[in-house]
Structures are given as structure tokens and as C-alpha cells.
Amino acid sequence: MRQAISGLDFAPILPWWLLVALAVLAILALAPAVWRRARGVAWRGLSFAVLLLALANPRLVEETRETRPDIALLVQDRSDSARIGTRGAQMDAARAALEAAAARFPDLELRSVDLPEGGRQGTRLFTAIDRALADIPRARLAGVIALTDGQAHDVPGQLGFPAPLHVVLPGRPGEVDRRIRVIEAPGYGIVGRTVELRVAVEDLGAEQPQGGAVRLTLRRDGAAPRVESVPLGREHRITLPIERGGPSVVELTAEERPGEVSTLNNRAVVTINGVRDRLRVLLVSGEPHSGERTWRRLLKADPNVDLVHFTILRPPEKDDLTPLNELALIAFPVRELFQVKLREFDLIVFDRFSNRGILPPMYLRNIADYVRGGGALLLSVGPEFTGATSLAATPLGSILPARPLTGRGALAEGAFRPRVTDAGGRHPVTQGLTGANLGAAEPGWGHWYRHLRAEPTSGLSVMDTPDGDPLLQLDRVGEGRVALLLSDQIWLWSRGHDGGGPQAELLRRAAHWLMREPELEEEDLVARIEGGLLTVTRRSVEAGPPPEITVTAPDGTVTRGRPAAAGGTGGQATGGQTVLEMAAAMPGVWQASDGRRQAFAAAAAANPLEIADLRAEAARIQPLAEANGGGSHWLGRGERPQVPELRRVAAGRDASGSSWIGLRRNQDHLVTGIAALPLLPPWLALPLVLGLALVAWRREGR
């Protein structure tokens, strides 16, 4: 819009201070004449005045101005809390109404920006405002309108712009919200012990009644729920036992309060990783041999293992008249180990041990019962496994996964390279071992020279000989596990013979599988959520295409999908692993099932700060708005939002009322042209001054 503005201006020929000095001299020159009341003094004063006015050079100036429209900023909060219930629809309608109202003012431009969900940083409302104001000249800023629920997490001490801020909130004041707050939750716990959670259930926006209580439902890994009565507004402690290794997902849900804004923050999810304390391993070597040190080095290398090692140097039937004080060793504590403290061990290893009356049948039955009750047993056998003193001929044989052959063919001697079976290629104990045979390829590790022939009776053979004889047999017995290594030659790999082999890795995996390490489960279903993506990993030693996986979201929505081979696109699993991935943005507990097993994963809230308080609340921003001349307005709860009226106000006037929003009128402009007309040009000023001086001289001469 163009307009012309006229006005009087001065362009003095001399500096103003010199003009003032000349005016003072003129007054001093006129003072005596005025005192004497001389004739012509008025004409003399008029001539001085005209002279001074001519030196001031008065002009009539006309400016051509182009008025620039003011700019107002509208910021709409689109975070998660601003979309609860009808808030999003209300703010969308209010935005449309405000944009339509602003369009009716020809001197106003309304710029609208969206504030997206901010992730774990909370709602960065004022950061978005400052970013949008970077392109708006402050001289043209008419005001800022924020459509938000008031839950901003970057509120400054004072605003950085000199314009009114108006906050428009959905709903009405006085909302109530119930939330569960996890004060402290341990990230891990020791298996067999308990951990303690500290939580509080609070009602925001309402008084906490004295003695009030609320029901809190606790569910762990989909098990039956446990309900506790929790005092409202006070800390409550929950004790949980850690029963197994690996992650456990604990879901806490507070009962709904009538009239609360949302139940989104009535639920909290905690993941506790169960870890084992120092593992106690009992190693019994039946006789000194070349591989005995291999076992000891392996178990002692793990700082998390407490090793108790006994070596039988002399069997009871051997009497060589050696004095006991020269043996310098203790007697084998049979009763203490295999009856009193048996269940304190996480793993028992028999290394080339033969039953020569050292362990009575009662203690061997104790070991078998220990395994069935959840214990772990590993046997590394040699030639002694085929004779009359074999452990397979004792009560321990009932839990062994193979029985040795008898006769001359029981002990096979000759060079061979151990092979990983097809099932072993899918078992975590032997999967991916360095140098293992792949398909028809030969193994890349060193030779062994002796093994025991045995007939498998149960379990799974994960390693065998080129002739198909089992070499490493794994089995589950009751609640426990058994591993049988039918060769005493694995120590050759540790010495680097013929290129060596992955002896340490193989034995470490076997020992940790026996002690139920979660990462080495051969039949397992694991779910995890990272970055809003749910990954379900299924491991199985079974061949064939994997079954369909059913995923249940926290709201009960069921999705089915067929997993793809790990690292592939589908079909039969390679390495025993298949993976299914899908988006998991909803907070809560996600459940996955393959028909036999279930897995749980916890999805925490994408923005914990955002859901900490779900009320629409003006208390955080209103002081800033009022300090800059703005205010807060509510849209109400009706079907149609009560959008405040949009008005233009002059600078310095009130910019907010009970039902209206004021945007400042700045009247900013650009000068596009200037025309100046001198009112007393020299050709006119000179004769005028001389004429007035002549008149003054003639009046004084009479």
C-alpha cells in the first residue's frame, strides 16, 4: 500500500549551534533599542528573524511511503500429549478459524508452523518459536499465538521478542490426571535373589486424600497378574524375585481414575536383566593326563567362575606303601561335595573319571537327582568309559545321552577331523565355530586321534566323526542339562597341533549352555525394541520353514507375520535363526509367540517428559505471556471450539481480553520517494531581508 505524507522540515545552511549564537547576538543588538523604545525596532527585529529563518532553510517535504504488512506467528503443538482425545481436532479447528480471521486484515500476514513430536527432549515450544522468528523482522512482528496444551519443557526466563504472546489451550482449566511414577528401578538383579522397585501413584490437579489408596496391577512376562494396594501420593516399595537369567519385563498399571485426562501414563514398564552371581564349578579329574590342564585353564580364565578342582592321584585299591604325610594332599571329601554342598554348584565336570569305588552308588544317584532338579553335568571321557568302571554302568547312566559300545570296537583310534552336524550348525554351542565344515567342505581345524564309539539314546548330536559316530552329545534331563564329549583329545587344539582349533570357544559355549545362559538357548524366542522397531528373533535346531509369529500390541491389536532367515529374505532358517521386524511405536508391553514359546519386550514412552503430565495447563507459560502483554485462552469442551476473536491494537495498548486476542499494529514502512520545496529560497530571502532593513532605517530616520 502506497501513501503520501507531507510535513515541514529544516535543512540549515549553518550548524544549529551557530544559528542559536546569531539569534542571541540579534537579541543583544535589539535590546538597547527596545529599552529606548526607538522607532523601527520591530522592523529591525523582523529583518533579523527573516535572516535567521533563511539560514535555517525551511522546506515543505512530501514522502511517498510503501506500508509493509505486520507479521504474526502461529505455532501449533503436534506432540503426543497435544493429540490426546479431541485436543488435536480442537486445535486444528482453532487454527483454521484464526487463519481465516487474519486473512480479513489487509495489513497482516499470518505465518503458521507446526511443532512436531520432540522425542525424549520433551516439547520444545520456545525453541520452535525462536527458529521461526529468525526470518521475521522485529519491527514487523505483531504477536505470537501458540496453540498448545501448555506442556512445554524449554520455558525461558523471559521472552526474546517485544511482542504479545497468546496461549490458546484445548479444553478447560482444572483437568485431573493420574500417573504412575517409577522412582527407582534396578537394571539388573542376581538370579535367586530379590530386587526392589520404588514407585508412586499420584493424582495431578487434585488433592491427595489422606489415607487414600489405589489398586496397582503388576504383571511379569505375561504371568498371572499380582494386585497390590498402593497409598496415593506416597512412595511404595515392591519386592520382586529374580527367578531366571535374561531380561524380564515388568508392567505396572494403576487403576483408572474417573474423569482423568488419559490412562496413557497410568502404565509403566520396567525391564530387569537377571544375571547369575559368581558361578561355582566342580571339576573332578579321574587321573592326571594331558588334557587336565586345558579344563583348569579354561575355567580359571573366567573371572565369574569359582572353581573347585580335585584330581584322583591314587585309587583306593592301589596300595604302594607311600606314607600319607608324603602325599601332601587332602582326602577326597565325598560326602561334603556330593551330599551336603552338591546343590551349591552350578556345573559338575567329570574329566576321564572312572568309578573305582570312590563314589558309592548313593552319591551317584544324588548327582542324577541334582541334574533332574536343574543341575548341569559335563562328561569328557576316554578309554575308561568303555570298561567295567564306566560311569555309564552306574546310577548316573540313566541321565547320560549315549551308551558306550562294548568289545574291541568301542575305542576307535586314528586321525580324524571332528565335524559339526547339520543340527549342530543350528545349535548355538557349535554354530559359527571358526574352521567348521560348511556344507560339503572339510573342517579347517586340526586332527584328533581317538574317540569312543557310543549309541545315542537321547538328546542331540552337534558334533560327530566322518564315520557318523557321535562326538558331542547334548541333552536336557528334567530341569537340568547334560553334555557328553566322547573323546579326550580336545586338548590338542589348545596346543596348536595341526593348526589347532576353537577349543576354548567350544568348551566355553558348552559350559554356559549347561548353566542355562540365555544367549545360548537352542530353542528360544527373543523380542527387543530399539528406536521404535520391534525385532523378534526365533532360534531353533529344527529344520524346515519357521512357523508364523503372532505379535500382540499393548492395546490388544494382533499382527501376524512369517520371519525371514537371519541375514536373508525368507525360507528356511540358516544357522537356526529367523527374524521378524515391525514398527512398535506404542508404549507398553509387546508380546510375540510362535505357537510354543512367548517373548515380551518393553516399549518405553518415546517422550517420557511429554507423558509425565497430560493435563492441559497454562501455569508454565502464562507468566511469560502476561509479561509481554498477552494472555491465555481456553477452547472449551464443546463440539465447536470457542476461538477468541482476533483484533488489531495500537502499540502500547492492551493486547488481550477475556474473549479476544490483540495483534499489535506496528505501521512499519519503506520510503520510496522524497520531494522537498524550499519555503524561503535565497532569491526571495535576500530582497526580503534588505527590504525590511530599509523600512527599519527609514522609520528610525524620521
C-alpha positions in Angstrom: 0.0 0.0 0.0 1.4 3.4 -1.1 0.6 6.7 0.6 2.0 10.3 0.6 2.9 12.1 3.8 3.6 15.9 3.8 5.5 17.9 6.5 7.7 20.8 7.4 11.5 20.2 7.5 14.6 22.3 8.0 17.9 21.9 6.2 20.0 24.6 7.9 22.8 26.2 5.9 24.8 26.8 9.2 25.0 24.5 12.2 22.3 24.9 14.7 24.6 26.0 17.4 25.8 28.8 15.2 22.2 29.8 14.4 21.5 30.0 18.1 24.5 32.1 18.7 23.4 34.5 15.9 19.9 34.7 17.4 21.5 35.6 20.8 23.6 38.4 19.1 20.5 39.7 17.3 18.6 39.9 20.6 21.5 41.7 22.3 21.6 44.2 19.3 17.9 44.9 19.7 17.9 45.2 23.5 19.1 48.8 23.7 16.6 49.9 21.0 13.8 48.2 22.8 15.0 49.8 26.1 14.9 53.3 24.5 11.6 52.4 22.6 13.3 53.5 19.4 11.3 53.8 16.2 11.7 50.9 13.7 12.8 48.3 16.3 10.0 46.0 15.2 11.1 46.2 11.6 14.7 45.6 12.6 13.7 42.5 14.6 11.6 41.3 11.7 14.6 41.6 9.4 16.8 39.6 11.8 14.1 36.9 12.1 13.8 36.6 8.3 17.6 36.3 8.0 17.8 33.6 10.6 14.8 31.8 9.1 16.5 31.9 5.7 19.7 30.4 7.2 17.5 27.6 8.7 16.3 26.8 5.2 12.7 25.7 5.9 11.3 23.1 3.3 8.0 21.5 2.6 8.8 17.8 2.3 6.5 15.2 0.8 7.4 11.5 1.4 6.0 8.6 -0.7 5.8 5.6 1.6 5.1 1.9 1.0 3.5 0.4 4.1 4.7 -3.1 4.9 2.2 -5.5 6.5 2.7 -6.8 10.0 3.6 -10.4 10.6 2.0 -12.7 13.2 3.3 -16.2 14.1 1.0 -19.1 14.8 2.7 -22.2 16.3 0.6 -25.4 16.6 1.8 -28.1 19.0 1.6 -31.5 17.4 3.3 -33.5 20.2 1.8 -36.7 21.6 0.1 -35.0 24.5 -1.4 -32.4 22.2 -3.2 -35.2 20.3 -4.9 -36.9 23.3 -8.7 -37.2 22.9 -10.2 -34.3 21.0 -7.3 -31.9 21.5 -5.9 -32.3 18.1 -9.2 -31.7 16.4 -9.9 -28.7 18.6 -6.6 -27.1 17.8 -7.0 -27.8 14.1 -10.4 -26.1 14.1 -9.0 -23.1 16.1 -6.1 -22.8 13.7 -8.4 -22.7 10.7 -10.6 -20.1 12.3 -7.6 -17.9 13.3 -6.1 -18.1 9.8 -9.5 -17.1 8.3 -9.8 -14.1 10.7 -6.2 -13.0 9.9 -7.0 -13.1 6.2 -9.5 -10.3 6.7 -6.8 -7.8 7.7 -5.0 -6.4 4.6 -2.1 -5.2 6.7 -1.5 -8.5 8.4 0.4 -11.6 7.3 -0.1 -14.8 9.5 2.6 -17.4 9.3 1.8 -20.9 10.6 4.3 -23.5 11.7 4.0 -27.0 13.2 5.8 -28.2 16.3 6.5 -31.9 15.8 7.0 -34.6 18.5 10.4 -33.9 20.1 11.4 -37.4 21.2 13.0 -37.7 24.6 13.7 -34.0 24.8 10.1 -33.1 25.5 8.1 -30.3 23.9 10.5 -27.6 22.6 7.9 -24.9 22.1 10.0 -21.8 22.5 12.9 -23.3 20.5 10.4 -23.7 17.6 9.2 -20.1 18.1 12.8 -18.7 18.1 13.6 -20.7 15.0 10.5 -19.3 13.2 11.2 -15.7 14.3 14.6 -15.8 12.8 13.1 -14.8 9.4 10.7 -12.1 10.8 11.9 -8.5 11.3 11.2 -7.4 14.9 9.8 -4.1 13.6 7.0 -6.0 11.8 6.2 -8.6 14.5 2.6 -8.2 15.5 2.5 -11.1 18.0 2.8 -14.8 18.6 -0.1 -17.3 19.0 0.7 -20.7 20.5 -1.9 -23.5 20.1 -0.6 -25.9 22.7 -1.6 -27.9 25.8 0.9 -25.9 27.8 3.3 -28.8 28.4 6.4 -27.0 27.2 9.8 -28.1 28.5 12.0 -25.2 27.4 10.3 -22.3 29.1 12.8 -19.4 29.2 13.1 -16.8 32.0 11.9 -14.1 29.7 10.8 -13.8 26.1 13.3 -12.8 23.4 10.9 -10.7 21.3 9.0 -7.5 22.1 5.5 -8.6 21.0 2.5 -10.1 22.8 2.4 -13.9 23.3 -1.1 -15.5 23.3 -1.5 -19.1 24.5 -4.6 -21.0 23.2 -5.3 -24.2 25.1 -7.8 -27.0 24.3 -10.4 -28.0 26.9 -11.0 -26.1 30.1 -8.9 -25.4 33.2 -9.0 -27.8 36.2 -8.2 -31.1 34.4 -7.1 -34.1 36.5 -4.6 -36.8 35.5 -3.4 -39.9 37.4 0.1 -41.2 36.7 2.5 -43.8 38.0 6.0 -42.6 38.6 8.9 -45.0 38.8 11.3 -43.5 41.4 13.9 -46.2 41.2 14.1 -49.5 39.2 17.3 -51.6 39.1 18.5 -52.5 35.6 19.7 -56.0 36.7 19.3 -58.4 39.6 21.1 -61.5 40.8 19.3 -64.8 40.0 17.9 -66.3 43.2 17.7 -63.0 45.0 15.1 -60.2 45.0 15.1 -56.6 43.7 13.1 -53.7 45.0 11.1 -51.2 42.9 10.2 -47.8 44.2 7.1 -46.3 42.7 4.4 -43.7 43.4 0.9 -43.2 42.1 -0.2 -39.5 42.0 -3.3 -37.6 41.0 -2.2 -34.4 39.4 -4.6 -31.5 39.6 -6.5 -33.0 42.6 -5.9 -33.1 46.3 -4.2 -36.3 47.6 -6.7 -37.6 50.1 -5.3 -38.7 53.5 -5.2 -42.5 53.7 -6.3 -42.8 50.1 -5.2 -46.0 48.2 -5.3 -47.2 44.6 -5.0 -50.7 43.1 -1.8 -51.4 41.3 -1.6 -54.4 39.0 1.8 -56.0 38.4 2.4 -58.5 35.6 5.7 -60.0 34.7 6.4 -61.7 31.4 2.7 -62.4 30.8 2.3 -64.3 34.0 -0.8 -64.1 36.2 -1.3 -60.5 37.5 -0.5 -59.5 41.0 -2.6 -56.8 42.6 -1.4 -54.6 45.4 -3.0 -51.7 47.3 -0.7 -48.6 46.9 -1.0 -45.4 49.0 -1.9 -42.4 46.8 0.7 -39.8 46.5 3.3 -41.6 48.6 6.3 -43.9 47.7 5.6 -47.6 47.6 8.2 -50.4 47.5 7.6 -53.6 45.5 9.8 -56.7 46.0 10.4 -59.0 43.0 12.3 -62.3 43.0 14.7 -62.9 40.1 14.0 -66.4 39.1 15.9 -66.8 35.8 18.7 -65.2 33.8 18.0 -62.8 31.0 15.6 -59.9 30.7 12.2 -59.9 32.5 9.6 -57.4 31.5 7.5 -56.0 34.4 4.4 -54.0 33.7 2.8 -51.8 36.3 -0.7 -50.5 35.8 -2.6 -48.2 38.2 -6.4 -48.3 38.1 -8.2 -45.6 36.2 -9.4 -42.5 38.0 -12.9 -41.3 36.9 -12.7 -38.2 34.8 -8.9 -38.2 34.2 -7.5 -36.9 31.0 -5.9 -40.1 29.8 -4.7 -43.5 31.0 -1.6 -43.3 28.9 0.6 -42.6 32.0 -1.2 -45.0 34.3 1.1 -47.6 33.0 4.9 -48.1 33.4 7.2 -50.7 32.0 10.4 -51.8 33.6 13.0 -54.3 32.2 15.2 -56.2 34.7 18.0 -58.3 33.4 18.6 -61.4 35.5 22.3 -62.2 35.9 24.0 -65.0 37.8 26.3 -64.4 40.7 29.7 -66.0 40.6 29.3 -69.5 39.1 30.5 -72.4 41.2 32.0 -75.2 39.2 33.2 -78.6 40.5 35.9 -80.3 38.3 36.8 -83.9 39.2 39.7 -85.4 37.1 39.8 -89.1 37.4 43.6 -89.2 36.7 46.4 -86.9 35.6 46.5 -86.6 31.8 47.5 -84.2 29.1 44.1 -82.5 28.8 43.6 -81.9 32.5 45.3 -78.5 32.4 43.1 -77.5 29.5 40.0 -77.7 31.6 41.6 -75.9 34.5 42.9 -73.0 32.4 39.5 -72.7 30.7 37.5 -72.4 33.9 40.1 -70.3 35.8 40.2 -67.8 32.9 36.6 -66.8 33.5 36.6 -64.3 36.4 33.0 -65.1 37.1 33.7 -68.7 37.9 34.7 -70.1 41.3 36.4 -73.4 40.5 36.8 -76.3 42.9 39.2 -78.9 41.3 40.1 -82.4 42.5 42.3 -84.9 40.8 42.3 -88.5 41.8 46.0 -89.4 42.0 45.7 -92.8 43.6 42.6 -95.0 43.5 41.6 -96.7 46.8 42.6 -100.2 45.7 46.1 -99.1 44.9 48.5 -99.6 47.9 52.1 -98.7 47.2 53.0 -98.1 50.9 53.5 -94.4 50.3 53.2 -92.6 53.7 50.2 -90.2 53.8 52.4 -87.4 55.0 54.4 -87.6 51.8 51.3 -87.3 49.6 50.8 -83.8 51.0 47.2 -83.9 49.8 43.8 -84.0 51.4 41.4 -86.9 51.3 38.6 -86.6 48.7 35.6 -85.1 50.6 33.0 -87.3 49.0 30.1 -86.7 51.5 30.7 -82.9 51.7 30.8 -82.5 47.9 28.1 -84.9 46.7 25.6 -84.7 49.5 26.0 -81.7 51.8 27.0 -79.0 49.2 26.1 -80.6 45.9 23.3 -78.2 45.0 25.6 -75.2 45.6 27.4 -76.0 42.3 26.2 -74.6 39.0 28.1 -77.2 37.0 29.8 -80.5 37.7 32.5 -81.7 35.3 33.9 -85.3 35.3 37.1 -85.4 33.3 38.2 -89.0 32.5 36.6 -90.2 35.7 36.1 -93.9 36.3 34.0 -95.4 39.1 36.6 -97.4 41.1 34.7 -97.3 44.4 35.4 -93.6 45.1 31.8 -92.6 44.7 29.3 -95.0 46.2 26.0 -95.5 44.3 24.1 -93.3 46.7 26.2 -90.3 45.8 25.9 -91.0 42.1 22.1 -91.1 42.5 22.4 -87.7 44.2 24.2 -86.4 41.1 21.5 -87.8 38.8 18.8 -86.2 41.0 20.7 -82.9 41.1 20.7 -82.8 37.3 16.9 -83.7 37.1 16.3 -80.9 39.5 18.0 -78.2 37.4 21.7 -79.0 37.7 24.3 -79.3 34.9 26.7 -82.2 34.2 29.5 -82.4 31.7 31.5 -85.6 31.0 34.7 -85.7 29.0 35.5 -89.4 28.6 38.4 -91.5 27.4 39.1 -95.3 27.3 37.8 -95.7 30.9 34.3 -95.1 29.6 34.2 -98.5 28.0 35.2 -100.7 30.8 33.5 -102.1 33.9 34.3 -98.9 35.8 32.4 -96.7 33.3 30.0 -94.1 34.8 27.5 -95.4 32.2 27.2 -98.6 34.3 26.3 -96.6 37.5 23.1 -94.9 38.5 24.5 -91.9 36.6 24.0 -93.8 33.3 20.2 -93.2 33.5 20.8 -89.5 32.6 23.5 -89.9 30.0 22.5 -89.3 26.4 24.6 -92.2 25.0 25.8 -95.6 26.0 29.3 -96.8 25.1 29.7 -99.8 22.8 31.5 -102.8 24.3 34.2 -105.0 22.8 37.2 -104.2 20.7 35.3 -101.7 18.5 34.4 -99.5 21.5 37.6 -97.5 21.2 38.4 -96.0 17.8 41.9 -94.8 17.1 43.2 -93.0 14.1 43.4 -89.5 12.7 40.2 -87.7 12.0 38.8 -84.2 12.0 35.7 -83.6 14.1 32.7 -82.4 12.1 29.7 -80.2 13.0 26.4 -82.0 12.2 23.5 -80.3 10.4 21.7 -79.9 13.7 24.9 -78.6 15.3 25.1 -75.9 12.6 21.8 -74.6 14.1 22.8 -75.1 17.7 24.3 -72.1 19.5 27.0 -74.3 21.1 28.6 -75.2 17.7 27.0 -72.6 15.3 29.6 -70.5 13.5 32.7 -72.0 15.1 35.9 -70.9 13.3 37.0 -73.6 10.9 33.8 -75.6 11.0 32.7 -77.5 7.9 30.2 -75.7 5.8 28.1 -77.9 3.6 30.4 -80.5 1.9 33.6 -78.6 2.8 36.1 -80.2 5.1 36.7 -78.7 8.6 39.7 -76.3 8.8 40.9 -77.3 12.2 43.4 -79.9 13.4 43.1 -83.7 13.8 42.1 -85.8 16.8 43.3 -89.4 17.1 40.9 -91.2 19.5 37.2 -91.3 20.3 34.7 -93.6 21.9 32.0 -95.2 19.9 28.6 -94.9 21.6 25.0 -95.4 20.8 22.9 -92.2 21.2 19.9 -92.8 23.5 18.6 -89.2 23.7 19.5 -85.6 23.1 21.1 -84.1 20.1 24.4 -84.8 18.4 26.1 -81.5 17.5 29.5 -82.9 16.5 30.4 -86.3 15.0 33.2 -88.1 13.3 33.5 -88.5 9.5 32.1 -92.0 10.1 29.0 -90.6 11.7 29.8 -91.6 15.3 28.6 -89.1 17.9 31.3 -86.9 19.4 29.5 -84.2 21.4 26.0 -85.1 22.6 23.8 -82.6 24.4 20.6 -83.4 26.2 18.0 -81.9 28.6 17.1 -84.2 31.6 14.2 -83.0 33.6 15.0 -79.4 34.6 18.8 -79.9 34.1 21.2 -80.5 31.2 23.9 -83.0 30.3 26.8 -82.8 27.8 28.9 -85.9 26.8 32.2 -85.4 25.0 33.2 -88.8 23.6 36.9 -88.0 23.2 39.8 -86.9 25.4 41.7 -85.3 22.5 40.3 -81.7 22.5 43.5 -80.6 24.3 45.4 -81.0 21.0 43.6 -77.9 19.7 44.8 -75.8 22.7 48.4 -76.8 21.9 48.0 -75.7 18.3 48.6 -79.2 16.9 47.9 -79.4 13.2 46.7 -75.9 13.2 44.7 -76.2 16.4 41.0 -75.3 16.7 38.4 -73.3 18.6 38.8 -75.4 21.8 38.3 -72.6 24.3 35.2 -71.2 22.5 33.6 -74.7 22.1 34.1 -75.6 25.8 33.0 -72.2 27.0 29.8 -72.3 25.0 29.1 -75.9 26.2 29.7 -75.0 29.8 27.5 -71.8 29.6 24.8 -73.7 27.7 24.7 -76.2 30.5 24.3 -73.4 33.0 21.4 -72.0 31.0 23.0 -68.9 29.6 20.0 -67.1 27.9 22.1 -66.2 24.8 22.9 -69.9 24.2 19.3 -71.3 24.3 18.8 -73.6 21.2 15.0 -73.3 21.4 14.2 -69.7 22.1 12.1 -66.7 21.2 13.5 -63.3 22.0 11.9 -59.9 21.4 13.5 -56.5 21.8 12.5 -52.9 20.9 15.0 -50.3 19.8 14.3 -47.0 18.1 10.6 -47.8 17.7 11.4 -51.1 15.9 10.3 -54.5 17.3 12.7 -57.3 16.4 11.6 -60.9 17.2 14.4 -63.5 16.9 13.5 -67.1 16.8 16.2 -69.8 17.3 15.5 -73.5 16.7 17.5 -76.6 15.8 14.5 -77.9 13.9 14.9 -78.0 10.1 12.2 -76.6 7.8 10.4 -73.3 7.4 9.7 -71.3 10.6 6.2 -71.0 11.9 4.2 -67.8 11.7 4.8 -65.4 14.6 1.9 -63.6 16.3 2.6 -60.2 17.8 0.2 -58.6 20.2 0.5 -54.8 20.8 -0.1 -53.2 24.2 -3.7 -52.2 23.1 -4.5 -55.8 22.1 -4.0 -55.4 18.4 -2.8 -58.7 16.9 -0.4 -58.8 13.9 0.9 -62.0 12.2 4.0 -62.4 10.1 6.4 -65.0 8.9 10.0 -64.4 10.0 12.8 -64.4 7.5 16.1 -66.2 7.8 18.7 -64.1 9.7 20.5 -62.0 7.1 18.2 -63.3 4.3 14.8 -62.7 2.8 12.8 -65.8 3.9 12.7 -69.5 3.7 14.4 -72.0 5.9 16.5 -70.5 8.6 20.2 -70.7 8.2 22.1 -71.0 11.5 18.9 -71.7 13.3 17.8 -68.1 13.5 14.9 -66.3 11.9 14.0 -62.6 12.4 10.7 -60.7 12.2 10.7 -56.9 12.3 7.9 -54.4 12.6 7.2 -50.9 13.9 6.4 -50.6 17.6 5.8 -47.0 18.5 3.1 -47.7 21.1 4.5 -47.7 24.7 3.8 -50.7 26.8 4.5 -54.5 26.7 4.6 -56.2 23.3 4.1 -60.0 23.2 5.3 -62.3 20.5 4.5 -66.0 20.2 5.5 -68.8 17.7 2.8 -71.2 19.0 5.1 -72.8 21.6 7.1 -70.0 23.2 6.3 -66.5 24.1 8.6 -63.4 24.3 8.0 -60.0 25.8 9.5 -56.6 25.0 9.0 -53.3 26.7 8.5 -50.2 24.7 9.0 -47.1 26.8 7.3 -43.9 26.1 9.0 -42.2 23.2 8.8 -38.9 25.1 8.8 -39.5 28.9 8.7 -35.8 29.7 5.7 -35.4 27.5 3.5 -38.0 29.3 4.7 -37.1 32.8 1.7 -34.7 33.0 -1.1 -35.0 30.4 -3.2 -32.1 31.7 -3.7 -29.0 29.5 -2.2 -26.5 31.8 -1.3 -22.8 31.4 0.7 -22.3 34.6 4.1 -22.7 32.9 3.6 -20.2 30.1 1.1 -17.7 31.4 3.5 -15.5 33.4 5.6 -15.0 30.2 2.6 -14.2 28.1 1.3 -11.7 30.6 4.7 -10.0 30.9 4.6 -9.3 27.2 1.0 -8.1 27.1 -0.6 -11.3 26.1 -2.6 -13.9 27.9 -4.1 -17.4 27.9 -7.4 -18.6 26.3 -9.3 -21.9 26.5 -11.2 -23.5 23.7 -13.7 -25.3 25.9 -15.1 -28.8 25.7 -18.0 -28.3 23.3 -18.2 -29.7 19.8 -17.2 -26.3 18.4 -14.1 -24.7 20.0 -14.6 -21.2 21.5 -11.9 -19.5 19.4 -11.0 -16.0 20.7 -11.7 -13.0 18.4 -8.7 -11.6 16.5 -8.2 -7.8 16.8 -5.5 -5.2 15.8 -4.4 -2.9 18.5 -2.1 0.1 18.6 1.4 -0.1 20.2 1.2 0.4 23.9 -2.5 -0.7 24.2 -3.7 -3.8 25.9 -3.4 -6.8 23.6 -5.5 -9.4 25.4 -9.1 -9.6 26.7 -11.3 -12.2 28.1 -12.5 -13.3 24.6 -10.2 -11.6 22.2 -6.6 -11.7 21.0 -4.8 -8.5 20.1 -2.1 -8.2 17.4 0.0 -5.1 17.5 -0.2 -2.6 14.7 3.4 -1.5 14.0 2.9 0.7 10.9 6.3 -0.2 9.6 7.1 1.3 6.1 9.6 1.9 3.4 10.2 5.4 2.0 10.2 5.1 -1.8 10.4 8.8 -2.7 11.0 12.3 -1.2 10.1 15.7 -2.8 11.4 18.9 -1.0 10.1 22.5 -1.8 12.2 25.3 -0.1 9.9 27.9 1.5 12.5 30.7 1.7 14.9 30.3 -1.2 17.9 32.7 -1.4 16.4 34.7 -4.3 13.4 35.5 -2.1 15.2 35.8 1.3 17.8 38.4 0.2 15.4 41.1 -1.2 13.0 40.4 1.7 15.8 41.0 4.3 17.1 44.1 2.5 13.5 45.5 2.2 12.8 45.0 5.9 16.1 46.6 6.8 15.4 49.6 4.5 12.0 50.1 6.1 13.6 49.9 9.6 16.2 52.6 8.6 13.6 55.0 7.2 11.4 54.6 10.4 14.4 55.3 12.6 15.4 58.3 10.4 12.3 60.3 11.0 
